[in-house]
Amino acid sequence: MRQIRSFLSNAACLTIGLVAAVSCTTAVDPTPIGSISVFPPLDSIEIGGTYGSWTVIVKDAQGRTLTGRALTWESANPEVATVDPSTGVVTGVGTGETPIFVRGGGQETFVAIRVLVPVAGIVATPDSFDLPLTTNRTIGLQIFGADGLAMTNRAVVWSTGNPSVAVVSATGVVTPIGIGITTVTAHVQNLPTKRDSVRVRVIGEPVTSVRIQPQQPLHILRLSQSKQLTAECLSALGQVLTGRPVTWVSTNPLVATVTNNGLVAGIGVGSANIGATCDNAASSAASFTVTLVPVASVSVTPSEVTMITQRSQQLTAIPRDSAGGALPLVGRSVVWSSSNTAIMSLTQQGVIFSESPGVSHVTVTVDGVTSPIVVVTINAPFAMSSTPPWMSTARRSVLTVDR
């Protein structure tokens, strides 16, 4: 039908041109405008700011897009914002709100414009922070004007530089996604130059406590023995956190030492605390007492003694473990005793001094374990004469004849 109208109009101009010398142009599409739409629905601009990047869509009553239609723009309140009537460029004049109308072909629409005091700056706090992998955090934000006063009526757009590390909500809540570093940025809506950024490092769950295994109120360790400890790094919820560095230390390395992997060795009799620190954040300690290996039996060398008076003899005690192995005497309780102190003296170092003939039974007790009896026989010294007792009568006769 539109083509028929155009053809009839052109034919009429041609007929008229043959009758009289008059000019005739092609007629404008007469299809009525059914609606006008304006995008985007801009929210606000600042005083002195401008905006004109509108997308205007004109349609007929059937929803078909129309082009080439003349439109006019008008501000309902020029004291708040003015608008170029032909281009639609809006300029902020004073604070407040006003509709901006778009008209054409008997139809109109409008967009509401809010004009605000200019933003002087925006500050996000803190500048940077560490964020545990299972914890969210809200970034603080302050927008202020030229007078330095805070502005609370401004919309903010948030973004993150690396969404695989952390994402951010429209209200500035940062949610960690994976361990790493990213930058979270906030800018005032429609003012991309008014921006600030925060460095966010997503880390593993923090260690809040350490549990040393095996768990015992007191660890008893024999001298020269060792024991393996392990440290469990725990979160605030008691979860075991793996892959965290652990540092071990002994409060008394003269009694017990500990390796970097928690192996404790007893090197001296006494007490020591073995501490474990996880991720340089939390510590715990285990108490150790290092004792000597228990004595199962005691032997004495020599096991029997025969001596004359006025002589000395050293006895040696040898404590042994349950497997028969010799143990050191250092640090042990050693007590020597004699059944007949009238014929001999006995020091606590195991030295016998014979005084008169007789028999005595000597024992030694090491850490409460007593040795078998050592029989000590003391004889009188041989009597000296002109003829030694070993020389026979016949030998004496021979010697007499030789003379």
CORBELCOR-V994634 format. One record per residue. N is the residue number from 1. RES is the residue in one letter. PHI is phi in whole degrees, 0 to 359 (999 if undefined). NEAR is the number of other C-alpha atoms within 10 Angstrom. Layout:
n=N res=RES phi=PHI near=NEAR
n=N res=RES phi=PHI near=NEAR
This chain:
n=1 res=M phi=999 near=6
n=2 res=R phi=299 near=9
n=3 res=Q phi=295 near=9
n=4 res=I phi=297 near=9
n=5 res=R phi=299 near=13
n=6 res=S phi=297 near=16
n=7 res=F phi=295 near=12
n=8 res=L phi=296 near=11
n=9 res=S phi=295 near=15
n=10 res=N phi=293 near=15
n=11 res=A phi=296 near=12
n=12 res=A phi=296 near=12
n=13 res=C phi=298 near=15
n=14 res=L phi=294 near=14
n=15 res=T phi=296 near=10
n=16 res=I phi=297 near=13
n=17 res=G phi=297 near=13
n=18 res=L phi=285 near=9
n=19 res=V phi=278 near=8
n=20 res=A phi=217 near=8
n=21 res=A phi=278 near=8
n=22 res=V phi=239 near=10
n=23 res=S phi=264 near=9
n=24 res=C phi=215 near=13
n=25 res=T phi=248 near=8
n=26 res=T phi=292 near=10
n=27 res=A phi=285 near=10
n=28 res=V phi=287 near=9
n=29 res=D phi=304 near=14
n=30 res=P phi=273 near=10
n=31 res=T phi=297 near=12
n=32 res=P phi=293 near=14
n=33 res=I phi=283 near=21
n=34 res=G phi=264 near=19
n=35 res=S phi=200 near=22
n=36 res=I phi=231 near=21
n=37 res=S phi=235 near=17
n=38 res=V phi=235 near=16
n=39 res=F phi=230 near=11
n=40 res=P phi=278 near=11
n=41 res=P phi=283 near=13
n=42 res=L phi=303 near=15
n=43 res=D phi=273 near=14
n=44 res=S phi=205 near=20
n=45 res=I phi=223 near=24
n=46 res=E phi=264 near=21
n=47 res=I phi=300 near=20
n=48 res=G phi=88 near=15
n=49 res=G phi=277 near=16
n=50 res=T phi=230 near=16
n=51 res=Y phi=207 near=16
n=52 res=G phi=210 near=12
n=53 res=S phi=273 near=13
n=54 res=W phi=273 near=15
n=55 res=T phi=246 near=10
n=56 res=V phi=252 near=12
n=57 res=I phi=243 near=13
n=58 res=V phi=250 near=21
n=59 res=K phi=228 near=17
n=60 res=D phi=273 near=14
n=61 res=A phi=294 near=11
n=62 res=Q phi=270 near=9
n=63 res=G phi=85 near=11
n=64 res=R phi=274 near=12
n=65 res=T phi=288 near=14
n=66 res=L phi=249 near=17
n=67 res=T phi=236 near=10
n=68 res=G phi=74 near=8
n=69 res=R phi=269 near=11
n=70 res=A phi=283 near=9
n=71 res=L phi=233 near=18
n=72 res=T phi=235 near=15
n=73 res=W phi=244 near=22
n=74 res=E phi=208 near=20
n=75 res=S phi=266 near=23
n=76 res=A phi=286 near=17
n=77 res=N phi=217 near=16
n=78 res=P phi=297 near=16
n=79 res=E phi=286 near=14
n=80 res=V phi=263 near=21
n=81 res=A phi=206 near=29
n=82 res=T phi=254 near=22
n=83 res=V phi=217 near=23
n=84 res=D phi=291 near=14
n=85 res=P phi=296 near=16
n=86 res=S phi=255 near=12
n=87 res=T phi=261 near=13
n=88 res=G phi=79 near=21
n=89 res=V phi=285 near=15
n=90 res=V phi=263 near=23
n=91 res=T phi=235 near=22
n=92 res=G phi=285 near=26
n=93 res=V phi=245 near=21
n=94 res=G phi=214 near=19
n=95 res=T phi=294 near=17
n=96 res=G phi=140 near=17
n=97 res=E phi=231 near=19
n=98 res=T phi=205 near=20
n=99 res=P phi=281 near=18
n=100 res=I phi=247 near=21
n=101 res=F phi=267 near=19
n=102 res=V phi=236 near=22
n=103 res=R phi=231 near=17
n=104 res=G phi=179 near=18
n=105 res=G phi=58 near=16
n=106 res=G phi=80 near=9
n=107 res=Q phi=246 near=14
n=108 res=E phi=208 near=17
n=109 res=T phi=212 near=15
n=110 res=F phi=209 near=19
n=111 res=V phi=236 near=18
n=112 res=A phi=271 near=16
n=113 res=I phi=246 near=22
n=114 res=R phi=248 near=20
n=115 res=V phi=256 near=23
n=116 res=L phi=241 near=21
n=117 res=V phi=295 near=18
n=118 res=P phi=300 near=17
n=119 res=V phi=277 near=20
n=120 res=A phi=270 near=14
n=121 res=G phi=188 near=19
n=122 res=I phi=217 near=21
n=123 res=V phi=231 near=18
n=124 res=A phi=258 near=20
n=125 res=T phi=228 near=14
n=126 res=P phi=283 near=13
n=127 res=D phi=298 near=13
n=128 res=S phi=202 near=15
n=129 res=F phi=199 near=14
n=130 res=D phi=265 near=14
n=131 res=L phi=235 near=23
n=132 res=P phi=300 near=18
n=133 res=L phi=298 near=20
n=134 res=T phi=250 near=14
n=135 res=T phi=232 near=13
n=136 res=N phi=265 near=14
n=137 res=R phi=210 near=15
n=138 res=T phi=264 near=13
n=139 res=I phi=278 near=19
n=140 res=G phi=284 near=13
n=141 res=L phi=216 near=15
n=142 res=Q phi=225 near=13
n=143 res=I phi=249 near=23
n=144 res=F phi=222 near=18
n=145 res=G phi=267 near=14
n=146 res=A phi=296 near=11
n=147 res=D phi=277 near=8
n=148 res=G phi=84 near=11
n=149 res=L phi=277 near=11
n=150 res=A phi=292 near=14
n=151 res=M phi=243 near=16
n=152 res=T phi=248 near=9
n=153 res=N phi=252 near=8
n=154 res=R phi=246 near=13
n=155 res=A phi=281 near=15
n=156 res=V phi=235 near=21
n=157 res=V phi=253 near=18
n=158 res=W phi=252 near=20
n=159 res=S phi=207 near=17
n=160 res=T phi=234 near=21
n=161 res=G phi=283 near=15
n=162 res=N phi=218 near=15
n=163 res=P phi=297 near=16
n=164 res=S phi=284 near=14
n=165 res=V phi=262 near=21
n=166 res=A phi=201 near=25
n=167 res=V phi=241 near=20
n=168 res=V phi=226 near=21
n=169 res=S phi=274 near=13
n=170 res=A phi=293 near=12
n=171 res=T phi=254 near=15
n=172 res=G phi=87 near=21
n=173 res=V phi=274 near=15
n=174 res=V phi=266 near=20
n=175 res=T phi=244 near=21
n=176 res=P phi=289 near=24
n=177 res=I phi=243 near=15
n=178 res=G phi=208 near=18
n=179 res=I phi=294 near=16
n=180 res=G phi=157 near=18
n=181 res=I phi=233 near=17
n=182 res=T phi=214 near=19
n=183 res=T phi=241 near=18
n=184 res=V phi=256 near=23
n=185 res=T phi=239 near=19
n=186 res=A phi=235 near=25
n=187 res=H phi=223 near=22
n=188 res=V phi=292 near=19
n=189 res=Q phi=304 near=17
n=190 res=N phi=71 near=16
n=191 res=L phi=229 near=15
n=192 res=P phi=297 near=11
n=193 res=T phi=281 near=11
n=194 res=K phi=269 near=17
n=195 res=R phi=216 near=19
n=196 res=D phi=208 near=17
n=197 res=S phi=230 near=21
n=198 res=V phi=232 near=19
n=199 res=R phi=274 near=17
n=200 res=V phi=240 near=22
n=201 res=R phi=249 near=21
n=202 res=V phi=273 near=23
n=203 res=I phi=240 near=18
n=204 res=G phi=291 near=20
n=205 res=E phi=302 near=16
n=206 res=P phi=292 near=20
n=207 res=V phi=277 near=23
n=208 res=T phi=248 near=16
n=209 res=S phi=203 near=20
n=210 res=V phi=230 near=23
n=211 res=R phi=241 near=21
n=212 res=I phi=268 near=19
n=213 res=Q phi=247 near=12
n=214 res=P phi=287 near=13
n=215 res=Q phi=275 near=11
n=216 res=Q phi=216 near=11
n=217 res=P phi=300 near=9
n=218 res=L phi=212 near=11
n=219 res=H phi=261 near=17
n=220 res=I phi=260 near=15
n=221 res=L phi=233 near=23
n=222 res=R phi=284 near=19
n=223 res=L phi=302 near=20
n=224 res=S phi=76 near=15
n=225 res=Q phi=265 near=15
n=226 res=S phi=225 near=16
n=227 res=K phi=212 near=15
n=228 res=Q phi=268 near=13
n=229 res=L phi=248 near=19
n=230 res=T phi=230 near=16
n=231 res=A phi=245 near=24
n=232 res=E phi=257 near=21
n=233 res=C phi=273 near=28
n=234 res=L phi=244 near=21
n=235 res=S phi=276 near=16
n=236 res=A phi=297 near=11
n=237 res=L phi=268 near=8
n=238 res=G phi=83 near=14
n=239 res=Q phi=280 near=13
n=240 res=V phi=282 near=16
n=241 res=L phi=259 near=15
n=242 res=T phi=267 near=10
n=243 res=G phi=75 near=9
n=244 res=R phi=266 near=15
n=245 res=P phi=291 near=11
n=246 res=V phi=237 near=22
n=247 res=T phi=247 near=16
n=248 res=W phi=252 near=23
n=249 res=V phi=208 near=19
n=250 res=S phi=249 near=21
n=251 res=T phi=282 near=15
n=252 res=N phi=216 near=15
n=253 res=P phi=293 near=17
n=254 res=L phi=282 near=14
n=255 res=V phi=256 near=21
n=256 res=A phi=216 near=28
n=257 res=T phi=249 near=22
n=258 res=V phi=219 near=20
n=259 res=T phi=274 near=14
n=260 res=N phi=294 near=11
n=261 res=N phi=253 near=13
n=262 res=G phi=88 near=21
n=263 res=L phi=273 near=14
n=264 res=V phi=261 near=22
n=265 res=A phi=235 near=21
n=266 res=G phi=273 near=27
n=267 res=I phi=239 near=20
n=268 res=G phi=201 near=20
n=269 res=V phi=285 near=18
n=270 res=G phi=150 near=17
n=271 res=S phi=235 near=21
n=272 res=A phi=203 near=22
n=273 res=N phi=255 near=21
n=274 res=I phi=253 near=23
n=275 res=G phi=256 near=21
n=276 res=A phi=231 near=27
n=277 res=T phi=242 near=23
n=278 res=C phi=258 near=24
n=279 res=D phi=56 near=16
n=280 res=N phi=56 near=12
n=281 res=A phi=238 near=13
n=282 res=A phi=218 near=17
n=283 res=S phi=224 near=21
n=284 res=S phi=208 near=16
n=285 res=A phi=217 near=19
n=286 res=A phi=240 near=20
n=287 res=S phi=269 near=16
n=288 res=F phi=235 near=23
n=289 res=T phi=237 near=19
n=290 res=V phi=260 near=22
n=291 res=T phi=238 near=20
n=292 res=L phi=287 near=22
n=293 res=V phi=291 near=16
n=294 res=P phi=301 near=18
n=295 res=V phi=274 near=22
n=296 res=A phi=261 near=18
n=297 res=S phi=204 near=22
n=298 res=V phi=225 near=22
n=299 res=S phi=240 near=21
n=300 res=V phi=231 near=19
n=301 res=T phi=238 near=12
n=302 res=P phi=291 near=13
n=303 res=S phi=276 near=14
n=304 res=E phi=209 near=14
n=305 res=V phi=228 near=18
n=306 res=T phi=233 near=11
n=307 res=M phi=209 near=18
n=308 res=I phi=262 near=18
n=309 res=T phi=295 near=18
n=310 res=Q phi=64 near=15
n=311 res=R phi=233 near=12
n=312 res=S phi=236 near=16
n=313 res=Q phi=214 near=16
n=314 res=Q phi=270 near=14
n=315 res=L phi=256 near=23
n=316 res=T phi=237 near=15
n=317 res=A phi=269 near=22
n=318 res=I phi=234 near=19
n=319 res=P phi=284 near=27
n=320 res=R phi=226 near=20
n=321 res=D phi=277 near=14
n=322 res=S phi=295 near=11
n=323 res=A phi=269 near=8
n=324 res=G phi=88 near=12
n=325 res=G phi=283 near=12
n=326 res=A phi=289 near=15
n=327 res=L phi=245 near=17
n=328 res=P phi=288 near=13
n=329 res=L phi=274 near=15
n=330 res=V phi=299 near=8
n=331 res=G phi=85 near=11
n=332 res=R phi=257 near=15
n=333 res=S phi=275 near=11
n=334 res=V phi=235 near=19
n=335 res=V phi=231 near=18
n=336 res=W phi=262 near=19
n=337 res=S phi=215 near=16
n=338 res=S phi=230 near=21
n=339 res=S phi=276 near=15
n=340 res=N phi=219 near=15
n=341 res=T phi=285 near=15
n=342 res=A phi=286 near=14
n=343 res=I phi=256 near=18
n=344 res=M phi=202 near=24
n=345 res=S phi=248 near=16
n=346 res=L phi=221 near=20
n=347 res=T phi=278 near=14
n=348 res=Q phi=281 near=11
n=349 res=Q phi=259 near=13
n=350 res=G phi=85 near=21
n=351 res=V phi=261 near=15
n=352 res=I phi=264 near=21
n=353 res=F phi=234 near=20
n=354 res=S phi=281 near=25
n=355 res=E phi=241 near=19
n=356 res=S phi=210 near=17
n=357 res=P phi=299 near=18
n=358 res=G phi=153 near=17
n=359 res=V phi=231 near=19
n=360 res=S phi=222 near=19
n=361 res=H phi=253 near=16
n=362 res=V phi=248 near=25
n=363 res=T phi=226 near=21
n=364 res=V phi=228 near=27
n=365 res=T phi=246 near=19
n=366 res=V phi=244 near=23
n=367 res=D phi=50 near=19
n=368 res=G phi=87 near=15
n=369 res=V phi=254 near=16
n=370 res=T phi=260 near=19
n=371 res=S phi=280 near=19
n=372 res=P phi=297 near=15
n=373 res=I phi=286 near=17
n=374 res=V phi=256 near=20
n=375 res=V phi=276 near=18
n=376 res=V phi=249 near=23
n=377 res=T phi=251 near=20
n=378 res=I phi=246 near=23
n=379 res=N phi=252 near=17
n=380 res=A phi=284 near=14
n=381 res=P phi=291 near=12
n=382 res=F phi=296 near=9
n=383 res=A phi=281 near=7
n=384 res=M phi=276 near=8
n=385 res=S phi=216 near=7
n=386 res=S phi=293 near=5
n=387 res=T phi=242 near=10
n=388 res=P phi=300 near=10
n=389 res=P phi=296 near=11
n=390 res=W phi=274 near=6
n=391 res=M phi=275 near=9
n=392 res=S phi=285 near=10
n=393 res=T phi=296 near=11
n=394 res=A phi=297 near=9
n=395 res=R phi=296 near=9
n=396 res=R phi=294 near=11
n=397 res=S phi=296 near=10
n=398 res=V phi=300 near=10
n=399 res=L phi=295 near=10
n=400 res=T phi=292 near=9
n=401 res=V phi=297 near=7
n=402 res=D phi=300 near=6
n=403 res=R phi=295 near=5
